Amino acid sequence: MQFPGDQGLTDDFQAMSLRVAEIIASQLRAKPASCLGLPTGRTPLGCYQILSGWSESGQLDWSKVKCFALDEYLDSDDSRSFGTYLQDNLYRHTNLPPESRFNPRFVDDYDALIAASGGLDLAVVGIGRNGHIAFNEPGTPRQSWTHSAWLTDSTRAANAAWFGSIETVPRIAVTMGIATLLSSAEIVLIASGEHKRGILTRASSGPASAGLPASFLWEHSSLRVFTDFQFAGKPG
């Protein structure tokens, strides 16, 4: 959904989280049978808390929605999986049917399932310090669909806090590809923290390159960028 005059730039985490939650809520109200691509990590937590509150109070209906996790570790126990993250931080607070919660680790052809479901209406993505989106690490070609990926040391280091140490962070994952994400009708990119300013500026400045996967997002006709810092780059 469009918000006239809004370029998605905010200067605090709560404001960013609220704007993204409003977009997701508007999507569900406009199309109750929406298909969503959902991320994990620190950045979407505020948004999920807001959506959970609205859902528990009956303001949102997820009964016809289908949710697709962007990615998942392949060599992690369930307690630290992205499926568990989404269950704990969002799904259990909603009336989203269990059979409508999809994870690429447990689907043979994720892209075919997404297509058969009508395609993604909205994908929310974060950006890694090295410019990855989902687990599409530098070097991933634009024409990549859902695939397995070896994680870089910088990505594993960024996720070390969730696992206690970098030694226990998984080394391999499965992820929606760049082409999968670009096939979504709308994309919302969220970035939190000053340490993301540089990579976000580089990604938005172009040209698009496999060396910086996030740069491909600016080829999308309906990209919106939300940050919790002042960002001078192209908003999308």
C-alpha positions in Angstrom: 0.0 0.0 0.0 1.2 3.5 -0.8 1.5 6.3 1.7 1.6 9.7 -0.1 4.7 11.7 0.5 6.4 9.0 2.6 9.9 8.1 1.5 10.4 5.6 4.4 13.1 7.6 6.2 12.7 7.7 10.0 15.2 8.5 12.8 14.4 5.9 15.5 13.8 2.2 15.7 10.2 2.4 17.0 9.1 4.8 14.3 10.7 2.5 11.6 9.0 -0.6 13.2 5.6 1.1 13.2 5.8 2.2 9.6 6.7 -1.3 8.4 4.0 -2.9 10.6 1.5 -0.4 9.1 2.5 -1.5 5.6 2.0 -5.2 6.5 -1.3 -4.6 8.2 -2.5 -2.5 5.2 -1.5 -5.4 2.9 -3.5 -7.9 4.9 -6.6 -5.7 5.1 -6.5 -5.0 1.3 -5.9 -8.6 0.4 -6.8 -11.1 3.2 -5.2 -14.0 1.3 -1.8 -12.2 0.9 1.5 -14.1 0.5 4.3 -12.6 2.6 8.0 -13.1 2.6 9.3 -12.6 6.1 12.8 -12.0 7.5 14.4 -12.8 10.9 17.1 -11.1 12.9 17.1 -8.0 15.2 15.8 -5.5 12.8 12.2 -6.8 12.3 11.6 -7.6 16.1 10.0 -4.2 16.8 7.7 -4.6 13.8 6.7 -8.2 14.9 6.0 -7.0 18.4 3.6 -4.4 17.0 1.9 -6.8 14.7 1.6 -9.3 17.5 -0.2 -6.8 19.7 -2.6 -5.8 16.9 -3.3 -9.5 16.2 -3.9 -10.5 19.8 -6.4 -7.6 20.1 -8.3 -8.8 17.0 -7.3 -6.0 14.7 -5.6 -8.3 12.2 -6.9 -11.5 10.6 -4.2 -13.9 9.4 -6.6 -16.9 8.7 -6.1 -16.7 4.9 -2.5 -15.4 4.8 0.5 -17.5 3.7 3.9 -16.7 5.2 7.2 -17.7 3.6 10.4 -17.5 5.6 13.1 -15.9 3.5 15.8 -18.4 4.7 16.8 -21.0 7.1 19.9 -22.7 8.5 20.6 -26.2 7.3 22.8 -27.3 10.2 21.2 -25.8 13.3 19.1 -27.3 16.0 15.4 -26.3 16.1 15.8 -24.0 19.1 17.9 -21.6 17.1 16.2 -22.0 13.8 14.5 -19.2 11.9 11.3 -21.2 12.0 11.4 -21.1 15.8 12.2 -17.3 15.7 9.1 -16.6 13.5 6.9 -18.9 15.7 8.0 -17.2 18.9 8.0 -13.6 17.7 5.0 -13.5 15.4 3.1 -16.6 14.4 2.0 -17.8 17.9 0.4 -14.4 18.5 -1.8 -14.6 15.3 -4.4 -16.9 13.9 -2.1 -17.9 11.0 -2.9 -21.6 10.3 0.1 -23.9 10.9 -0.2 -25.2 7.3 0.3 -21.7 6.0 3.7 -21.3 7.6 6.4 -22.2 5.1 10.1 -22.7 5.5 12.5 -23.3 2.6 14.3 -26.1 4.6 11.2 -28.3 4.4 10.0 -27.6 0.8 11.5 -29.3 -2.2 10.6 -26.6 -4.7 10.0 -23.3 -2.7 9.7 -21.2 -5.9 7.1 -23.5 -7.3 5.1 -23.4 -4.1 5.3 -19.6 -4.0 4.1 -19.4 -7.6 1.3 -21.9 -7.0 0.2 -19.7 -4.1 -0.1 -16.7 -6.3 3.3 -15.2 -5.8 4.6 -13.0 -3.1 2.6 -9.8 -2.6 5.1 -8.3 -0.2 8.6 -9.3 0.8 10.4 -7.7 3.8 14.1 -7.9 3.7 17.1 -6.7 5.8 20.6 -6.0 4.6 23.8 -7.5 5.9 27.0 -5.7 6.6 28.5 -7.2 3.4 25.4 -6.3 1.4 23.7 -9.7 1.5 19.9 -10.0 1.4 18.3 -13.0 3.0 21.3 -15.4 2.7 22.3 -14.3 -0.8 26.0 -13.6 -0.1 28.3 -11.5 -2.3 28.8 -13.3 -5.6 25.2 -14.5 -5.9 23.9 -13.9 -9.4 20.7 -11.9 -10.0 19.1 -14.9 -11.7 19.2 -17.1 -8.6 16.2 -18.8 -7.2 15.9 -20.6 -3.9 19.2 -22.4 -3.2 21.7 -23.5 -0.6 24.4 -21.1 0.4 27.7 -21.2 2.3 27.7 -18.3 4.8 30.6 -15.9 4.9 32.6 -15.3 8.0 31.2 -11.8 8.3 27.7 -13.1 8.2 28.5 -15.7 10.8 30.1 -13.2 13.0 27.1 -10.9 12.8 24.9 -13.8 14.0 27.3 -15.0 16.7 25.3 -13.4 19.5 22.4 -15.7 18.8 24.6 -18.8 19.2 27.0 -17.8 21.9 30.1 -17.8 19.7 31.0 -17.8 16.0 32.2 -21.4 16.3 28.7 -22.6 16.8 27.1 -20.5 14.0 26.0 -22.7 11.1 28.0 -22.6 7.9 25.3 -23.4 5.4 21.7 -22.3 4.8 18.9 -22.3 2.3 17.6 -19.0 1.0 15.2 -17.4 -1.4 17.2 -16.3 -4.3 17.6 -12.8 -5.6 15.2 -13.6 -8.5 12.7 -15.0 -6.0 12.8 -11.7 -4.0 12.5 -9.6 -7.1 9.5 -11.5 -8.2 7.5 -10.1 -5.2 5.0 -7.4 -6.1 6.4 -5.1 -3.5 9.6 -5.1 -1.5 10.3 -3.3 1.8 14.0 -3.1 2.8 14.7 -2.3 6.5 18.0 -1.3 8.0 18.8 -0.6 11.6 21.9 1.0 13.1 24.6 3.4 12.0 26.8 0.5 11.0 24.4 -0.2 8.1 24.6 3.3 6.6 27.7 2.7 4.5 26.6 -0.5 2.9 23.1 0.8 2.3 24.5 3.9 0.6 26.7 1.7 -1.6 23.8 -0.5 -2.5 21.5 2.4 -3.5 24.2 4.1 -5.5 24.5 1.5 -8.2 25.3 0.0 -10.5 23.7 -3.3 -9.5 26.3 -6.0 -9.0 26.5 -9.6 -7.8 29.3 -8.4 -5.5 26.7 -6.4 -3.6 23.4 -8.4 -3.7 21.3 -5.7 -2.1 22.0 -3.4 -5.1 19.7 -5.5 -7.2 16.7 -4.4 -5.1 16.9 -0.9 -6.7 15.9 -2.6 -10.0 12.5 -3.3 -8.5 9.6 -1.0 -9.5 8.1 -1.0 -6.0 11.0 -0.9 -3.5 10.6 1.1 -0.2 13.4 1.6 2.2 13.0 2.2 6.0 15.8 3.0 8.3 16.3 4.2 11.9 19.0 6.7 10.9 19.1 9.6 8.5 19.9 8.2 5.1 20.8 10.3 2.1 20.8 7.6 -0.5 18.0 6.8 -3.0 14.9 5.7 -1.0 13.7 3.3 -3.7 
